[in-house]
Amino acid sequence: MYRNAEDSDLFLDKNKPSYMGGMLEMCNNRLYPFWTDLEEGLKTGLPQNESKTGEKTLFEAIYTNEDKIREFVNAMAGVSMGNFMVFAKQFDFSNYKTLCDIGGSGGHLSAQVVLNNKHMQCISFDLPPVSPVAQENVAKMALDDKIRIESGDFFTDDFPKADIITMGMILHDWGTTHKKMLIKKAYEALPKGGAFVVIENIIDDNRSENAFGLLMSLNMLIETTEGYDFTLADFDEWAKEAGFVSTSLMALTGPSSAAIAIK
């Protein structure tokens, strides 16, 4: 008789919401070949993905191909699900009623929030090609009455108004100018007392302990033109420049954290 070990059964069974294999699939299908050019990336500071050969950029390549959309959504869900579960259970939602997840992908963060906080209503906001995947996920979980899927571009469109604005693995894709712009848009969408929550592999301020966060930042070099992971001190500076009054850090799973700014 053969059976999965307990960890394998939890994380490598495609029929379970805790499935993490999507990230392994994307690493195998996309990322592994790009890392062979790490030396060139370090010397030039340029991405080493599809854009290197004149093909579409990372997000252009993903969002124009339905199979790649699903692969990317599943990868992000797998690597982030544990963080979403912890955040949904540990964050104090008692003073809030609505949440908008910017770059909400498959709607998984919103799902965990409403499953663990029955009074909450959520919006999952992402580009139009992602909406069918998110809507399908929400319908499977029978959460249509609690989660609204809304399409838009977070660079060109205003953020939907909500008591809490979240971004999971979004800010690290972009350079400082775009990071600040997205933080300012979150500030403008929130009421006084509202919370802006960024779930990332936040690097420790002296940049010596969170090796995974540093490696993820290196992966942003491979995959993006200006993206990088950041410290809480970085986030605090950007958030207060936008108008937020305070910031804090909530530990999640492994090397990941939620950086929280209050308006």
C-alpha positions as a Markdown table, in Angstrom:
| # | Residue | x | y | z |
|---|---|---|---|---|
| 1 | Met | 0.0 | 0.0 | 0.0 |
| 2 | Tyr | 1.2 | 3.5 | -0.9 |
| 3 | Arg | -0.2 | 6.7 | 0.4 |
| 4 | Asn | 0.8 | 10.4 | 0.7 |
| 5 | Ala | 2.7 | 11.5 | 3.8 |
| 6 | Glu | 0.7 | 14.0 | 5.8 |
| 7 | Asp | 2.4 | 17.1 | 4.4 |
| 8 | Ser | 2.2 | 15.8 | 0.8 |
| 9 | Asp | -1.5 | 15.0 | 1.3 |
| 10 | Leu | -2.1 | 18.6 | 2.5 |
| 11 | Phe | 0.0 | 20.5 | 0.1 |
| 12 | Leu | 0.4 | 18.4 | -3.1 |
| 13 | Asp | -3.2 | 17.2 | -3.6 |
| 14 | Lys | -4.7 | 19.2 | -6.4 |
| 15 | Asn | -8.2 | 18.7 | -5.0 |
| 16 | Lys | -7.4 | 20.6 | -1.8 |
| 17 | Pro | -7.5 | 24.4 | -1.4 |
| 18 | Ser | -4.1 | 24.1 | 0.4 |
| 19 | Tyr | -2.4 | 22.8 | -2.8 |
| 20 | Met | 1.0 | 24.4 | -3.4 |
| 21 | Gly | 2.0 | 22.5 | -6.5 |
| 22 | Gly | 1.0 | 25.4 | -8.8 |
| 23 | Met | 4.1 | 27.3 | -7.8 |
| 24 | Leu | 6.3 | 24.2 | -8.5 |
| 25 | Glu | 4.6 | 23.8 | -11.9 |
| 26 | Met | 5.3 | 27.4 | -12.9 |
| 27 | Cys | 8.9 | 27.2 | -11.7 |
| 28 | Asn | 9.3 | 24.1 | -13.9 |
| 29 | Asn | 7.6 | 25.5 | -16.9 |
| 30 | Arg | 8.8 | 29.2 | -16.8 |
| 31 | Leu | 11.3 | 30.2 | -14.2 |
| 32 | Tyr | 13.9 | 27.5 | -14.2 |
| 33 | Pro | 15.3 | 28.4 | -17.7 |
| 34 | Phe | 15.5 | 32.1 | -16.9 |
| 35 | Trp | 17.7 | 31.5 | -13.8 |
| 36 | Thr | 20.4 | 30.0 | -16.0 |
| 37 | Asp | 21.1 | 33.6 | -17.1 |
| 38 | Leu | 21.4 | 35.0 | -13.5 |
| 39 | Glu | 25.0 | 36.1 | -14.1 |
| 40 | Glu | 23.9 | 38.3 | -17.1 |
| 41 | Gly | 21.0 | 39.6 | -15.0 |
| 42 | Leu | 23.4 | 40.6 | -12.2 |
| 43 | Lys | 25.8 | 42.3 | -14.6 |
| 44 | Thr | 23.1 | 44.2 | -16.6 |
| 45 | Gly | 20.3 | 44.7 | -14.1 |
| 46 | Leu | 17.9 | 43.6 | -16.9 |
| 47 | Pro | 15.2 | 40.9 | -16.7 |
| 48 | Gln | 16.0 | 37.5 | -18.1 |
| 49 | Asn | 12.5 | 36.2 | -18.9 |
| 50 | Glu | 10.5 | 36.3 | -22.1 |
| 51 | Ser | 11.1 | 40.0 | -22.7 |
| 52 | Lys | 14.9 | 39.3 | -23.1 |
| 53 | Thr | 14.3 | 37.8 | -26.6 |
| 54 | Gly | 11.9 | 40.6 | -27.7 |
| 55 | Glu | 8.8 | 38.5 | -26.7 |
| 56 | Lys | 6.0 | 39.9 | -24.6 |
| 57 | Thr | 6.8 | 41.1 | -21.1 |
| 58 | Leu | 5.9 | 38.9 | -18.1 |
| 59 | Phe | 2.4 | 40.1 | -17.6 |
| 60 | Glu | 1.7 | 40.5 | -21.3 |
| 61 | Ala | 2.7 | 36.9 | -21.9 |
| 62 | Ile | 0.5 | 35.7 | -19.0 |
| 63 | Tyr | -2.6 | 37.7 | -19.6 |
| 64 | Thr | -3.0 | 36.9 | -23.3 |
| 65 | Asn | -2.9 | 33.2 | -22.8 |
| 66 | Glu | -5.7 | 31.4 | -20.9 |
| 67 | Asp | -3.5 | 28.4 | -19.9 |
| 68 | Lys | -0.8 | 30.7 | -18.6 |
| 69 | Ile | -3.4 | 32.8 | -16.7 |
| 70 | Arg | -4.6 | 29.7 | -14.9 |
| 71 | Glu | -1.0 | 28.5 | -14.2 |
| 72 | Phe | 0.0 | 31.9 | -12.8 |
| 73 | Val | -3.2 | 32.2 | -10.7 |
| 74 | Asn | -2.7 | 28.7 | -9.3 |
| 75 | Ala | 1.0 | 29.4 | -8.6 |
| 76 | Met | 0.2 | 32.6 | -6.7 |
| 77 | Ala | -2.6 | 30.8 | -4.8 |
| 78 | Gly | -0.4 | 28.0 | -3.8 |
| 79 | Val | 2.5 | 30.1 | -2.5 |
| 80 | Ser | 0.1 | 32.6 | -0.7 |
| 81 | Met | -2.7 | 30.4 | 0.7 |
| 82 | Gly | -1.1 | 29.8 | 4.1 |
| 83 | Asn | -0.5 | 33.6 | 4.5 |
| 84 | Phe | -4.1 | 34.4 | 3.5 |
| 85 | Met | -5.4 | 31.8 | 6.0 |
| 86 | Val | -3.3 | 33.3 | 8.9 |
| 87 | Phe | -4.2 | 36.9 | 8.0 |
| 88 | Ala | -7.9 | 36.1 | 7.8 |
| 89 | Lys | -7.8 | 34.6 | 11.3 |
| 90 | Gln | -5.4 | 36.9 | 13.1 |
| 91 | Phe | -6.2 | 40.3 | 11.8 |
| 92 | Asp | -8.9 | 42.2 | 13.8 |
| 93 | Phe | -11.8 | 42.7 | 11.4 |
| 94 | Ser | -14.2 | 43.7 | 14.1 |
| 95 | Asn | -14.2 | 47.5 | 13.2 |
| 96 | Tyr | -14.4 | 46.9 | 9.4 |
| 97 | Lys | -17.1 | 45.7 | 7.1 |
| 98 | Thr | -15.6 | 45.8 | 3.5 |
| 99 | Leu | -12.4 | 44.8 | 1.9 |
| 100 | Cys | -11.0 | 45.2 | -1.6 |
| 101 | Asp | -8.1 | 43.0 | -2.7 |
| 102 | Ile | -6.2 | 44.8 | -5.4 |
| 103 | Gly | -4.6 | 42.4 | -7.9 |
| 104 | Gly | -6.9 | 39.8 | -6.3 |
| 105 | Ser | -6.0 | 37.1 | -8.9 |
| 106 | Gly | -8.2 | 34.0 | -8.2 |
| 107 | Gly | -10.1 | 35.6 | -5.3 |
| 108 | His | -8.4 | 33.4 | -2.7 |
| 109 | Leu | -7.6 | 36.1 | -0.1 |
| 110 | Ser | -11.2 | 37.4 | -0.3 |
| 111 | Ala | -12.4 | 33.9 | 0.2 |
| 112 | Gln | -10.4 | 33.3 | 3.3 |
| 113 | Val | -11.5 | 36.6 | 4.8 |
| 114 | Val | -15.2 | 35.9 | 4.3 |
| 115 | Leu | -15.0 | 32.3 | 5.4 |
| 116 | Asn | -13.4 | 33.4 | 8.7 |
| 117 | Asn | -15.2 | 36.7 | 9.2 |
| 118 | Lys | -18.9 | 36.2 | 8.4 |
| 119 | His | -19.7 | 40.0 | 8.6 |
| 120 | Met | -17.3 | 40.9 | 5.9 |
| 121 | Gln | -18.0 | 41.7 | 2.2 |
| 122 | Cys | -15.1 | 41.6 | -0.3 |
| 123 | Ile | -14.2 | 42.8 | -3.8 |
| 124 | Ser | -11.5 | 41.0 | -5.8 |
| 125 | Phe | -10.1 | 43.5 | -8.3 |
| 126 | Asp | -7.9 | 42.4 | -11.2 |
| 127 | Leu | -7.5 | 42.6 | -15.0 |
| 128 | Pro | -10.4 | 41.5 | -17.2 |
| 129 | Pro | -8.7 | 38.2 | -18.4 |
| 130 | Val | -8.5 | 37.0 | -14.7 |
| 131 | Ser | -12.2 | 37.6 | -13.9 |
| 132 | Pro | -13.5 | 34.3 | -15.3 |
| 133 | Val | -11.0 | 32.3 | -13.2 |
| 134 | Ala | -11.8 | 34.3 | -10.1 |
| 135 | Gln | -15.6 | 34.0 | -10.7 |
| 136 | Glu | -15.2 | 30.2 | -11.2 |
| 137 | Asn | -13.3 | 29.9 | -7.9 |
| 138 | Val | -15.8 | 32.0 | -6.0 |
| 139 | Ala | -18.7 | 30.0 | -7.4 |
| 140 | Lys | -17.1 | 26.7 | -6.5 |
| 141 | Met | -16.9 | 27.9 | -2.9 |
| 142 | Ala | -20.5 | 29.2 | -3.0 |
| 143 | Leu | -19.3 | 32.6 | -1.9 |
| 144 | Asp | -21.0 | 34.6 | -4.7 |
| 145 | Asp | -23.1 | 36.6 | -2.2 |
| 146 | Lys | -20.0 | 37.6 | -0.2 |
| 147 | Ile | -17.4 | 38.3 | -2.9 |
| 148 | Arg | -17.8 | 40.6 | -6.0 |
| 149 | Ile | -15.4 | 40.1 | -8.8 |
| 150 | Glu | -14.5 | 43.5 | -10.4 |
| 151 | Ser | -12.4 | 44.1 | -13.4 |
| 152 | Gly | -10.0 | 47.0 | -13.9 |
| 153 | Asp | -6.4 | 48.1 | -14.2 |
| 154 | Phe | -4.9 | 49.3 | -10.9 |
| 155 | Phe | -2.6 | 51.7 | -12.7 |
| 156 | Thr | -5.3 | 53.5 | -14.7 |
| 157 | Asp | -8.5 | 53.0 | -12.7 |
| 158 | Asp | -9.4 | 54.3 | -9.2 |
| 159 | Phe | -9.5 | 51.6 | -6.5 |
| 160 | Pro | -12.9 | 50.6 | -5.3 |
| 161 | Lys | -13.8 | 52.2 | -2.0 |
| 162 | Ala | -13.5 | 49.9 | 1.0 |
| 163 | Asp | -12.6 | 49.8 | 4.7 |
| 164 | Ile | -9.6 | 47.7 | 4.1 |
| 165 | Ile | -7.4 | 47.6 | 0.9 |
| 166 | Thr | -5.1 | 44.6 | 0.5 |
| 167 | Met | -2.4 | 43.7 | -1.9 |
| 168 | Gly | -0.8 | 40.2 | -1.9 |
| 169 | Met | 2.5 | 40.0 | -3.7 |
| 170 | Ile | 1.8 | 43.1 | -5.8 |
| 171 | Leu | 4.1 | 45.9 | -4.7 |
| 172 | His | 7.3 | 43.9 | -5.2 |
| 173 | Asp | 6.6 | 43.6 | -9.0 |
| 174 | Trp | 7.3 | 47.4 | -9.5 |
| 175 | Gly | 9.9 | 50.1 | -9.0 |
| 176 | Thr | 9.8 | 52.8 | -6.3 |
| 177 | Thr | 7.7 | 55.3 | -8.4 |
| 178 | His | 5.0 | 52.8 | -9.1 |
| 179 | Lys | 5.1 | 51.5 | -5.5 |
| 180 | Lys | 4.4 | 55.0 | -4.2 |
| 181 | Met | 1.7 | 55.6 | -6.7 |
| 182 | Leu | -0.2 | 52.4 | -5.7 |
| 183 | Ile | 0.2 | 53.2 | -2.0 |
| 184 | Lys | -1.3 | 56.7 | -2.6 |
| 185 | Lys | -4.2 | 55.2 | -4.6 |
| 186 | Ala | -4.9 | 52.9 | -1.7 |
| 187 | Tyr | -4.8 | 55.8 | 0.7 |
| 188 | Glu | -7.4 | 57.7 | -1.4 |
| 189 | Ala | -9.7 | 54.7 | -1.5 |
| 190 | Leu | -9.8 | 54.3 | 2.3 |
| 191 | Pro | -11.9 | 56.1 | 5.0 |
| 192 | Lys | -10.2 | 57.6 | 8.0 |
| 193 | Gly | -9.2 | 54.7 | 10.2 |
| 194 | Gly | -9.1 | 52.4 | 7.2 |
| 195 | Ala | -6.3 | 49.8 | 6.8 |
| 196 | Phe | -3.9 | 49.2 | 3.9 |
| 197 | Val | -2.4 | 45.7 | 4.1 |
| 198 | Val | 0.5 | 44.5 | 2.0 |
| 199 | Ile | 1.3 | 40.7 | 2.2 |
| 200 | Glu | 4.8 | 40.1 | 1.0 |
| 201 | Asn | 8.1 | 38.5 | 2.1 |
| 202 | Ile | 9.1 | 41.6 | 4.0 |
| 203 | Ile | 12.8 | 41.8 | 4.4 |
| 204 | Asp | 14.2 | 42.6 | 7.9 |
| 205 | Asp | 15.5 | 46.2 | 8.1 |
| 206 | Asn | 19.2 | 45.2 | 8.3 |
| 207 | Arg | 18.7 | 42.9 | 5.4 |
| 208 | Ser | 20.5 | 39.9 | 7.0 |
| 209 | Glu | 17.9 | 37.5 | 8.2 |
| 210 | Asn | 15.1 | 36.9 | 5.6 |
| 211 | Ala | 17.0 | 35.0 | 3.0 |
| 212 | Phe | 13.8 | 34.0 | 1.2 |
| 213 | Gly | 12.8 | 37.6 | 0.9 |
| 214 | Leu | 16.2 | 38.5 | -0.5 |
| 215 | Leu | 16.0 | 35.7 | -3.0 |
| 216 | Met | 12.5 | 36.7 | -4.0 |
| 217 | Ser | 13.9 | 40.2 | -4.7 |
| 218 | Leu | 16.5 | 38.6 | -6.9 |
| 219 | Asn | 13.7 | 36.8 | -8.7 |
| 220 | Met | 12.1 | 40.2 | -9.3 |
| 221 | Leu | 15.3 | 41.1 | -11.1 |
| 222 | Ile | 15.0 | 38.0 | -13.3 |
| 223 | Glu | 11.3 | 38.7 | -14.0 |
| 224 | Thr | 10.7 | 42.5 | -14.0 |
| 225 | Thr | 12.4 | 45.7 | -15.1 |
| 226 | Glu | 12.3 | 47.5 | -11.8 |
| 227 | Gly | 10.7 | 45.2 | -9.2 |
| 228 | Tyr | 12.2 | 44.4 | -5.8 |
| 229 | Asp | 11.2 | 43.2 | -2.3 |
| 230 | Phe | 11.5 | 45.7 | 0.5 |
| 231 | Thr | 11.8 | 46.2 | 4.3 |
| 232 | Leu | 9.3 | 47.5 | 6.8 |
| 233 | Ala | 11.3 | 50.7 | 7.1 |
| 234 | Asp | 10.9 | 51.2 | 3.3 |
| 235 | Phe | 7.1 | 50.6 | 3.6 |
| 236 | Asp | 6.8 | 52.9 | 6.6 |
| 237 | Glu | 8.5 | 55.7 | 4.6 |
| 238 | Trp | 6.3 | 55.3 | 1.6 |
| 239 | Ala | 3.1 | 54.9 | 3.6 |
| 240 | Lys | 3.7 | 58.0 | 5.7 |
| 241 | Glu | 4.6 | 60.0 | 2.6 |
| 242 | Ala | 1.2 | 59.1 | 1.2 |
| 243 | Gly | -0.5 | 60.3 | 4.4 |
| 244 | Phe | -0.9 | 57.2 | 6.6 |
| 245 | Val | -0.4 | 57.8 | 10.3 |
| 246 | Ser | 1.1 | 54.5 | 11.5 |
| 247 | Thr | 2.5 | 51.2 | 10.3 |
| 248 | Ser | 3.0 | 47.8 | 11.9 |
| 249 | Leu | 4.1 | 44.3 | 11.0 |
| 250 | Met | 2.1 | 41.1 | 11.4 |
| 251 | Ala | 4.0 | 37.8 | 11.1 |
| 252 | Leu | 2.3 | 35.3 | 8.8 |
| 253 | Thr | 3.7 | 31.9 | 7.7 |
| 254 | Gly | 7.5 | 31.3 | 7.2 |
| 255 | Pro | 9.3 | 34.3 | 5.8 |
| 256 | Ser | 6.1 | 36.2 | 5.0 |
| 257 | Ser | 4.5 | 39.1 | 6.8 |
| 258 | Ala | 1.6 | 41.6 | 6.5 |
| 259 | Ala | 2.8 | 45.3 | 6.5 |
| 260 | Ile | -0.2 | 47.3 | 7.8 |
| 261 | Ala | -0.7 | 51.1 | 7.4 |
| 262 | Ile | -3.6 | 52.9 | 9.1 |
| 263 | Lys | -5.1 | 56.1 | 7.6 |
